[in-house]
Amino acid sequence: MSRIGKLPIEIPAGVTVSVKDQTITVKGPKGELNQTVSPNVKVEIEGNECKIIRNEDDKQSRADHGLYRSLINNMVVGVSQGYEKVLELVGVGYRASGQGQVLELSLGYTHPIFLVLPNEVSVETVSERNQNPLIKLRSIDKQLLGQICAKIRSFRKPEPYKGKGVKFRGEVIRRKAGKTAGK
């Protein structure tokens, strides 16, 4: 049996989970999320616990068992606590500013980059003197938040020589030695 799939999901106070056909709806103080579930698994709600049970024992059912348990758990945590990711801009002249749902990035190119964020994601930029600029992204949808962060990071990935680029806060960049002096 799947180690992840067999764990029950604790439903905190203020969060409701409902199942209709193959759609799971999770409502909480921060919002509402929906997820369609594969017919290979069945979702049962008992009191303040949610359990995922697989119908068969083939390879796809075993894979879906752990997958949907994780997705539903992420939904429950998202609507009750929310998720936050912090990106750090490392480099001279790298800047970020957010106006509403538009994020403007200056990453050393000849032009600024404008990224329109979905309504589910809120952005906050922090620029302090002698500190790297920070981009704080918050959402209740973990998958969408990770996708937006990956998109922002793809504009200028951290390079291994000087460490310049967009990185997650706390991320360690493997550094390479530069050129050595000639003979």
Order of alpha helices (4+ residues) and beta strands (2+ residues): beta-beta-beta-beta-beta-beta-alpha-beta-beta-beta-beta-beta-beta-alpha-beta
